[in-house]
Each structure stands twice: as structure tokens, then as C-alpha cells.
Amino acid sequence: MAGPLSHLRVLDLGRIMAAPWATQVLADLGAEVIKIERPGAGDDTRGWGPPFLKDRDGNPTKDAGYFLSMNRGKRSVTLDITKPEGQAIARRLAQDSDIVIENFKVGALARYGLDAASLRALKPSLIYCSVTGFGQDGPRAEQAAYDFMIQAMCGLMSLTGEADGAPQKVGVPIIDLMTGMYAVTAILAAVARRAETGEGATIDLAMLDVGTAVLSNQAMNHLVGGRVPHRAGNRHPNIQPQDVFPAKDGEIVLAVGNDAQFAKLCHAIDRPEWAVDPRFIRNADRVRHNADLTPLLAERFRDFTRAELTGRLDAAGVPCGPINTVPDVFADPQVMHRDLLRRLPHPAGEVPMVRSPIRMEGTRDDAVPPLLGADTEAVLESIGIGAAERAALAAGGVI
């Protein structure tokens, strides 16, 4: 079955992670994604290793795991857009596409006639998404940005880490990932509107805007309550008990979400009196008296192994879970049942891939990342560039 976005062609001028994450999601949903890469070098993340994918003989290739994580299902075209001939080809590809996404610094693509105004003048129905660190305007608009610095600037690092420790970033580039997901949402909204009006759209997406928006409950806690949120380790600021707790042989996460679950917890660990203790009956009480509740739970949990404790809580319907390492995740029976790890044929031999979490008819689950320039010949031929012209472009370093 064709994917739900199989009618769309995307010209991907993105690099690193935020924009490529967005286009990978679009590819998972069936869109044809043409990834433009620098001749001879490709996306920066191809070299962000080790580790690098190994070939059939066990030798490292030139494709890092970082690149492989966000480029499955795309077609790679090598094209030097700093050359006039490359710019002309990019414009032809844009006119033959539904969507263009890029994450160059503000104003950089205008020099090449590949900015939103230039391309939408050629094709008003084009949907053009720009991803930058700070947006298309404002005092920082022209500055470059990376996920780490935006995690700091948006306040996320001030909330992450132990209460008495240093600020910490999240263990994955969460701002890049969330920016990519917001880009997908905006692009699909523009596709829906275009179906009604015939008009395209220009989308301005900033990583700092995204980082600020996803402060979510912590932002509103400050805006409504007037307090400055601080690092609190794993303790939830609004719901208790939600924290990391010790068992005899390790730690678990407890994620009680309501009063009924708390009562079930108390009965499951043979402490029913805590469920009617005035300090703990309601969530607001438990938040206020968390300094009393947490030591009681920690002391009781140490009477059980992790397996014993999670077994009791699972049976009672109390949300909890182990703190898995990455290898533990892929050995988890639920993850294995859902077939989240795929080992797929690749030009180099085989590549392990984490499949898309989207389950619906037509979603691709067998796509792999492309080799650098693997589709240059076919894509250029599709827009009428013949073999002789391609040879000349290659000789001139354009492709």
C-alpha cells in the first residue's frame, strides 16, 4: 500500500539533525525525499563518528551512526549549490517539489536564489520551511546555534540534574528532535491548507522558540505561581510520588499519577494506613508533604528486589519500570514484540535500524539511509538533465 504522503516530493536542503529528522518522518510516511549533499563530503553527520557502519568484511564505512539515525528512506543527490549551475538545478528541483526544507543561517540561501521569496515567486504553491536557531528576525537572527546551547538558553538545563548538582543537558539532542517534529506538524498543516486554497506557505521555525514552548508545565508553574523552577533530580514538581527509588538490588522508577493509584501502591506494599494518612490522601497533600513521604517509600522499597517490587506494582496497576541501559531497551520483551529493531539490507551489507514508532497503513519500515550521491543520476535524469550534461556537471565539480 502506498504511504499516506506518497503524493508529495520534498527537497531537503537540511543538514545536521533538526531538518533531517523532520524529513525522515516525512519519508517514513511515504514522501519522496531528495536530500541535497555536498559533493565528496555530504552531510556533516556522515563523519560524526566513531562508530561507523561496518561493511560485509567488518571494515568501517564513511557513514557514522549519527547520520544513519536520521536519514532513512531518502534519496541522496550530490550538488554544489555555491556554483551557479548547482543553484539552477536546485531551483528546477524545487519547482518539481511540493515542499522545501532548509536549516541554513538567515540570509544564506538568498545569495543563491534559493530562499523562500525566490522559490515561492517561481512556484506560489510551494511549502517552504526554514529551521534556524533563533528565527528569521530579532537580535540573534543571524547567529548559528546548536542543540546544546539552545538547551542552555531556553532554560531546560536549569531544570535538568540533581538539586545539588550542576546543570545538565538531556541525553539526546531533544531540541533538534522536537524542532523536527514541530516542522513536520507545520508542514502537514500547510499541505492541508494548500489542498483547500491552492496556496503554499512560508514556515519560520526557531529552535529557541521550540525550546521555550516545550518548557510546558514548568513555564506555567512559574508564570502562574511566581516561583523560579529549579533542578529537582527525578522528582516531579506537581505529582507525587514520582521519582527514582531503591530496591534491594537496584533502582526503579515509580510514576504514580493519581490518588487511586497511590492507594493501590500502599496496599501493594502492605502499608494501607498510608492511603488514609491526611498528609498523603490527595496529590496536593503528597506534594506538600513529599519530604515525609519519600523517605517512607524508600525505606519500604528496600525490603524487595526490583523483580519482587515491580511484580507487585504491575499486578496492582501502579505504573513503574526499571531504569534500562540502551542494550536493555532492545532486549525488553515489549520492544522486541513491537519489532522496533530491524536489521535491513544495505549497500554496505546490513544496517540495524530503529523503526518509526508510527504504525499505520503505508508507513515504511524497510527503508535505509542512502549512500552519498546514490540517486544523483536518476533524480537529475527525472528533470531532463541528460547523460552528456551530467558528465559535464560532474567534471566541473557541480555534482
N, C-alpha and C positions, 0 to 999 in steps of 0.2 A: 504493500500500500504506500502511495506517495505521502511524503510528510506534509503536515499542515502548512508549512511555509515553502513548499516546493515550487511555488509560482514566483518566488522572489529571488532576485540576484543582488548580492551585496558586494560592494567594492570596499575591501578592508585595507585602509591606509594606517591601521593601528600598529603599535609596537608595544613591547614590554607586556603589561598584563591587563589593565582596565578595559581597553577597547578590544583586545583579542579575547578576553573572557566573554564579552558580550557577543562577539561574532561566533564563538564556539557554541554558545547556546542557540543562536540562530541556525547554525549548521546542524546541530542535534535535531532541530525541529524541521529540517529538510531544505532550508535555504541553500542556494548555491553561493558559497563564499569564496571570492577571489582575493587572496592575500598577496599584496604587493610587498616585495622584499628587495633589499639592495643586492645587486649582482655580486656574487663572490662572497658575501658576508651574511646576508639575511637578517632576520630579526635578531636584536641584541641577545635575546634569551636563548638562542641556539647555542651560544657559547657560555651560558651561565652554569657551568659545572666545574668539577665533577659533582654528581655522577653523570655519565653519558650512556646513551643506549648502546648496547653491545651488538655486534653483527653475528652472523652464524658461526664465526670462528672464535667468538669471545673477545674480539678486539673492540675498543671504544670507537663509536662513530663520532660525527661532529654535532650530533643533536643531544642537548642536555635534557635531563628530566624536567627541568623548569619549562622549557619550550614545549615538550610533549604534553604537559598538563593542561595547555590552554589552546591548542591548535588542531585538534582532531577534526576531521571532516572537511578541511579546507583545500582549496587548490592554490598552489604556490606559483606565482609569476614573478620572475626577477625583472626589475625595471628601475632604471636610474631616473628619478623624477627631477633631478637637478639639471638634466640636459633637456633642451627644447623638444627633441624628438620623443623623449620619455614623457614629457608633460602632455604632448599631443596625444600619445597613446592613452595616458591616464584619462584625459578628457573624453576620448572615444569610449573607453570602458565605463566611465561614469554615465554617459548618455545611454549606454546599453544596460544600465543597472537601475534598480529601484531605490537602493539605499547606499549611501557613502558614510563610512565612519572613520574618524581620524583622531589622533591624540598628539598632534604637533603643538609646539608653542604658539601662542596667539600671534597671528600675522604671518607665520612662516609660510603657509601654503598660498597666501595671496601673491607672493613673489612669483609663483609658478602658475598662477591662474587656476589653482585647484581649491580655492576657498569656497565657502558656501555661496557667497554672492555670485561668483563667476560661474560655478557649475549650475546653480539654480536658474541663472539667466539663460543658460543653454537648454535646461530641462526643468520647467517650473514644477513638475510633479515629483521631482527628486526629493527624497528624505535625506537630510544631511545632518549627521550627529557629530559634534565636536566634543571631545573629552579633554579637559585640561585640569591643571592643579587648582586654579583659582577662578576660572570663568573668563568670559570674553571682555569683562570690564572690571574696573576697580584698581586700587593702587598696586596690587600684586599681580595683575592680569598677565603680565609678560614674563613672570618668573616661572622657572621649571619647578617641578615637585615630584616627590616620590612618596610611596605609601607610608614609610616610616616617619617622615617629617610631618605628614598630614595627621597621622595618629597622635603625634605630639600636639600639633596646633589646634586640632578640633576638641581637645580635652579628653580624648579616650585614654591616653596613657596616665592621666591624673587619677583615673578610676580603676586602673588595672594593676594588680600586685597586692602584696601583703600590706596591712595597715602601717606597719613599722618598717617597710622596705622601700626600695627605690621604685619610681615609675617604670612600668613595663609595657612593651608593645604586645599585641596579640600574636600568637604563634604562627598565624598565616597572614598574608597581606590583605587584611579584611576590608580596608578602604578601597583598594583596587577591585576586589571581588564585588563589593556592594555597589561600587560605581558601575561596574559592568552590568549588574542586574538591573539597576535603575535605567541604564542605557537601553537594555532590552525592552523594559516596560514602556519607555518613552517612544521608542521606535515602533513598537507594535500599536501603541495608541495612534501614532501618526499614520500608520498603514490603514488602520480602521477608519480614521477621518478621511484619508485620501479616497477610500472606496466610496464615501458619500459625496465628497466635494470635487475630487479630481486634483486637489491642490496638495503639494508636498509640504515640507516643514523644515525649519532650521532649529536644531536642538542644541542648547548650550548647557553642558553638564560639567560641574566642577567638583573635584574630589573634596575640597574643603566644605562645600555645601552638603555633600553626601555625609561626610564625617560628622558635621554638626547635626544633620537631620537624624542620624541613627543614634545619637545620644538618647533619644526617645524618652523613656521613663526617668532617666537621670536628669535630663534637661528640665522636664516638667516638675520633678521633685524640687529643683532649685527655683524655677520660675513661680511655682505655686507656694512652696514652703519657705523660700527665702534663705535656705541654708546652702552652703557650698558642698556638693558631694565630694567625698574623699575615698581613697582606696580602703577597701574592707575585706581584702582577700577574696575568699569564695562565698562570703556571707551575702545573702540577698538583702538589699536595702528596704524592701517593702513586704516580703513574705518570709515567714519563719515557721518551722525550721527548714532552711535550705542552705546547706553547707557541706564541707567535706568532714567526715567523721571517721575515727579509727575503729577498726575491729582488731581481733587478736593477731591476725596475720596480714594486715594491710589496711587500706582505706577504701571507703565507698562514698559516693555522692548520694545525699538524701535530698529529695525535691518535693517536699510536702507543699501542696498548692491550695488547700482549703481546710476548713475546720473539721469536716467529716474525715478527711484523710489523716489529720492529726489524731483524731480519736482512734482510728484503725491502727495507727502506729503504736499508740500507747497500749492497746490490747495485745498487739502482736509481740511486744517485748515484755509483756506481763507487768505493766505499770498502768493499770486502768485508772488509778487515782489521779494521774497527771491530766487526764482528759477532762476532769471536772475541777481541777485546781483553778481558782479565779484568775491566777496570773497567766493561764495558758488557754483558756476556753476559746477565745476568739483570736483571729490572726493579729488584730491590732494590739491585743494584750501580749501576745507572744513576741511581737516586735519590740514592745516597750520593755519586756522582761527577758529579752534574749540573753542577757548576762547570767540569768539564773537557769534558763532552760538548756542552753548549750552544754554547760558542764555536766548536768544531769544525764543528758543523752550520751555524751562522750563516755562517761563512766559506765553506763549500762551497756553500750555497744561493745566495750572491750571484753565482755563476757562471751562474745560469739566470734567465730571465724567469719570471714567475708561470705563464704558459701552459706553458712547457717543463717546469718543475718539477712542476706538478700533473699534466701529461700523463704523465710518468714514474712518478709515485707512484700515479696511478689505474691505470695498466697493471700495476703491481706489486701492487695490492691494499693499498696503505698509505693509511689514512684521512687526508684533507687537504681543505682547502677555502679559497676566497677569503673575505676579510672584506667582505661586501656592505653597501652602503647599503640603506636601505629601498626606494628605487626599483630597485636592482639585484635585490632579492629577487623583486619582481613581474615582472622581465624574465628571471629564471632559467628555463631550459628545463624543468627538472623541476617547478618551481612552476607554470609555465604548463600543462604537461601535466596536472597534477593539478587544474587549473581552480580554484585557490584564490581567485582574484579573480573575483567575479561583479559584473556591472552589472545591477541589477534595477529594474523599475518601482516607483515610489514616488509617493505622492500629490503630492509636490512636483515630480516629474518623473522623475529617475533617481537611484539611490544606489549607489555602489560598496560592496560588502560582501566581507569575508573569510569564506569559508565555514567551517563546522565541520570540524575535522580528523577527526571520527568518520565512518567510511564503513561503513554497514550498511543493510540494508533498512529503509525507512521514515523514515530521517533526513531532515529538511527541509533543502533547500539553496536555497530560493527565498523565504525569509522576510525581511521588512524591519522596521525599528523602527516603532512606531506614532506617529501624530501625537497630541499631548496631548488626552486625553479622547475619542479617536476611537470608543471602544467603550462609553462610559458608558451611552448609551440602550439598546443591545442587551443589555448584561450586566444592568442593573437590571430590564429587562423580563423577563429569564430567571428572576429570583427573585420575580416577581409584582408589581413596582412599576410601576403604570400611568402613562399619559401625564400625567394631571392631577397625580398625586403627584410625578412627576419635575419638572413645571413649578414646583410649589411649592418643591421642594428647590432647584432652580436659582435661583429668586427669593430664597431665603434664603441663598444662597452655600454650600450644603452640597455641591452637585455643580457 
